[in-house]
Structures are given as C-alpha cells and as structure tokens.
Amino acid sequence: MTGSRPVGRLLVTAALVAATPVLAACGTGRVGAGGPLPYVAEFRLGWGAPEEQRFVLTPAPGPRVQVLPEPSHAPPVTPSPDHGEPVQTPPVAPPPDPGGWPSSFEPSVAWVDGGRYLGVVTYGSGSCPSGPHGIEVVADQEIEIRLGPLFPGRDVCSADVSGHVTVVELPQGVTPAEPLVARFGEREVTIPAVGR
C-alpha cells in the first residue's frame, strides 16, 4: 500500500499541471467553444477604473441628452375651420409604452484608442455582464455580434443596471477609416469613421 501513495501524488501533481492553463484563463474571457471571445480589457462604464482611463471610447456611449425648452402650461388651441373662435384641442394621448429597455440601454459599439480596438458596450447586471461571444464580418465594414454572459459560472447577480465595455481586437478587414455597421440580432448600430 505504501507504493501507491507516490503514484497518487504524482497523478495529483500531473492533474494540477495540466489544469494550470485553464485556471490561468479564468476571468480573462478566454473560455472554450461557445464562451466569450478573448478580449483585451473589460470594465464597468463610468466607474473610473484604470482600464476605462486607458481605453478611450469614440464616440462615447450612453444616453444622449437633449435640452428642450420648458413646455407651455396653456391648453393647446386650434383655429376653427370657419375662422371663428379658436377651439381648444383635446390633449393627445401619450404613445403606448414599447416596453423593455430604453434604446439608450441597447448594446452598441465604439472605436477604442482612435480605432486601434473595438469596444462592445452592453447594459445589465454589473456583476454578471454580457459581452461578445462571436463577431463575424458579413460584408465590407459590416459585422454581426453575438452576445452572451462574460462570466457564465456566476450564480448570484446584482439587480443593478450598468454599462459594461469589452475591448476586443479589430475583426479582420475592419478599418476605423470608414463607418462601421454592427448588428446585434435585429438591432443595427452605425458608428462614424475615426481618424487615427
């Protein structure tokens, strides 16, 4: 029986050595088939992480804010067809709620570091973000991006909504010198060209 202990230790050591590349890849996005793509960096948007300072996005993602003048509190008025007294117009019902997230929280892309990389921007749980699982060039300056969980092994996810950026190498044949069309299923995003 004493002879089997060195063999057992040898097997355990061999198993650990064989598992080292797999363990080293944990948290880097380098997961096997069907997992996230290898990435250069990943970070929460707007948290000021060192990665966010290093990898500058163009155009900056996020909701676009437009300042409008304060609406009038007077009731709307429509001239009468017979040019008599104006008639008060009944209030217009608001459009139906389309449901789901506002369009500003939809996935997007941005050039990173003046077009050196591509940033895939997603919104969702800060602790269980989604990211690119596949990027396919389907035409000249057109890509399709397939999203999935960046960390599929996490069981508990926070109930917050935050932006998340996954920085990836430019797909073969894509250039920042021309506009880029990115598709996320039915959603299409176009980003303008950027000068290096």
C-alpha positions in Angstrom: 0.0 0.0 0.0 2.9 2.4 0.6 3.8 2.2 -3.0 0.5 3.6 -4.2 1.0 6.9 -2.4 3.8 8.3 -4.6 1.7 7.3 -7.7 -1.3 9.1 -6.2 0.8 12.2 -5.5 2.2 12.0 -9.0 -1.3 11.9 -10.5 -2.5 14.8 -8.5 0.6 16.9 -9.5 0.1 15.9 -13.1 -3.6 17.0 -12.9 -2.7 20.3 -11.4 0.0 21.0 -14.0 -2.5 20.1 -16.8 -5.2 22.4 -15.3 -2.9 25.4 -14.9 -3.6 26.9 -18.4 -7.4 26.5 -17.8 -7.1 28.1 -14.3 -4.9 30.9 -15.7 -7.6 31.8 -18.2 -10.4 32.2 -15.6 -11.7 35.8 -15.7 -9.9 36.7 -18.9 -12.7 35.8 -21.3 -10.6 33.0 -22.8 -13.3 30.4 -22.4 -13.6 27.3 -24.6 -16.0 26.9 -27.5 -19.3 28.8 -27.1 -17.8 31.1 -24.4 -16.8 34.8 -24.6 -14.2 35.9 -27.1 -10.7 36.6 -26.0 -10.6 40.3 -25.1 -8.0 43.0 -24.4 -9.9 44.5 -21.5 -13.3 44.7 -19.8 -14.7 47.3 -17.4 -17.8 48.9 -16.0 -18.6 52.1 -17.8 -18.4 55.3 -15.8 -16.7 53.8 -12.7 -13.3 55.4 -13.5 -11.4 52.1 -13.4 -7.8 52.2 -14.7 -8.9 50.3 -17.8 -11.5 52.9 -18.5 -8.9 55.6 -18.3 -6.5 53.7 -20.6 -9.1 52.6 -23.3 -10.8 55.7 -24.6 -14.1 55.1 -26.5 -15.1 57.1 -29.6 -17.9 58.0 -29.8 -18.7 58.0 -26.1 -21.5 55.5 -25.4 -24.6 56.2 -23.3 -27.8 58.1 -23.3 -27.9 61.2 -25.4 -29.4 64.1 -23.6 -31.2 66.9 -25.5 -32.2 70.0 -23.5 -35.7 71.3 -24.6 -37.4 74.5 -23.6 -40.0 74.2 -20.8 -43.4 73.3 -22.2 -46.2 75.9 -22.1 -48.8 75.3 -19.5 -51.6 76.9 -21.6 -54.0 74.4 -23.2 -53.4 73.8 -26.9 -55.6 75.8 -29.3 -56.6 75.1 -32.9 -58.1 77.7 -35.2 -61.7 76.8 -36.2 -62.4 75.9 -39.8 -64.9 78.8 -40.3 -62.3 81.3 -38.9 -64.4 82.0 -35.9 -63.4 81.5 -32.3 -60.4 79.2 -31.7 -61.3 75.8 -30.4 -59.4 74.1 -27.6 -57.7 71.0 -28.8 -58.2 67.9 -26.6 -55.0 66.6 -25.2 -53.2 64.0 -27.2 -52.8 60.6 -25.5 -49.1 59.6 -25.0 -47.8 56.9 -27.3 -48.0 53.4 -25.9 -45.1 52.2 -23.9 -43.0 49.9 -26.1 -41.8 48.1 -23.1 -38.3 46.8 -22.4 -35.2 49.0 -22.0 -35.0 52.4 -23.5 -33.0 52.5 -26.7 -30.1 54.2 -24.9 -29.6 50.9 -23.0 -29.3 48.8 -26.1 -26.0 47.2 -27.0 -23.6 49.3 -29.1 -20.0 49.5 -30.3 -17.4 52.2 -30.2 -13.9 52.7 -31.6 -11.3 52.4 -28.8 -8.0 54.3 -28.7 -8.6 56.1 -32.0 -9.6 52.9 -33.8 -6.9 50.5 -32.6 -9.6 48.3 -30.9 -13.3 47.9 -30.9 -15.4 48.3 -27.8 -18.6 46.3 -27.4 -20.9 48.1 -24.9 -23.7 46.3 -23.1 -26.1 47.1 -20.3 -27.3 44.9 -17.5 -26.3 43.5 -14.1 -23.0 45.0 -13.0 -21.8 41.7 -11.5 -22.9 39.4 -14.4 -22.3 41.5 -17.6 -22.8 40.2 -21.1 -20.2 40.6 -23.8 -19.3 39.3 -27.2 -19.3 35.6 -27.8 -18.8 36.0 -31.5 -18.1 38.7 -34.1 -18.5 37.8 -37.7 -17.6 40.1 -40.7 -20.6 39.7 -43.0 -19.7 42.4 -45.6 -17.3 45.3 -46.1 -17.4 47.3 -42.9 -20.4 45.3 -41.5 -20.2 42.9 -38.6 -22.6 40.8 -36.6 -22.1 40.4 -32.9 -23.4 37.6 -30.8 -23.7 38.4 -27.1 -23.7 36.1 -24.1 -22.6 36.1 -20.4 -19.0 37.1 -19.8 -18.9 35.1 -16.6 -21.4 32.2 -17.1 -20.4 30.4 -13.9 -21.7 33.2 -11.6 -24.8 32.1 -9.7 -25.7 35.3 -8.0 -26.0 38.6 -10.0 -26.7 42.1 -8.7 -30.0 43.7 -9.5 -28.5 46.9 -10.9 -28.1 48.2 -14.4 -24.7 49.5 -15.5 -22.8 49.8 -18.7 -20.1 47.3 -19.4 -17.3 47.6 -22.1 -15.5 44.6 -23.6 -12.5 45.8 -25.7 -11.6 43.4 -28.5 -9.1 43.3 -31.4 -10.5 44.7 -34.6 -12.0 42.0 -36.7 -10.0 41.1 -39.9 -10.7 43.6 -42.7 -12.4 46.2 -40.5 -10.9 49.7 -40.6 -11.6 52.7 -38.5 -11.1 55.0 -41.5 -14.6 54.1 -42.7 -18.0 54.0 -40.9 -18.8 50.6 -39.3 -22.2 48.9 -39.2 -22.7 46.5 -36.3 -25.7 44.2 -35.9 -26.9 42.7 -32.6 -29.7 40.4 -33.9 -32.3 42.8 -35.3 -30.7 46.0 -33.8 -28.3 47.8 -36.1 -25.7 50.4 -35.0 -23.5 52.6 -37.2 -20.5 54.4 -35.9 -18.7 57.0 -37.9 -15.1 56.7 -39.1 -12.4 58.0 -36.8 -9.0 59.4 -37.7 -6.0 57.8 -36.1 
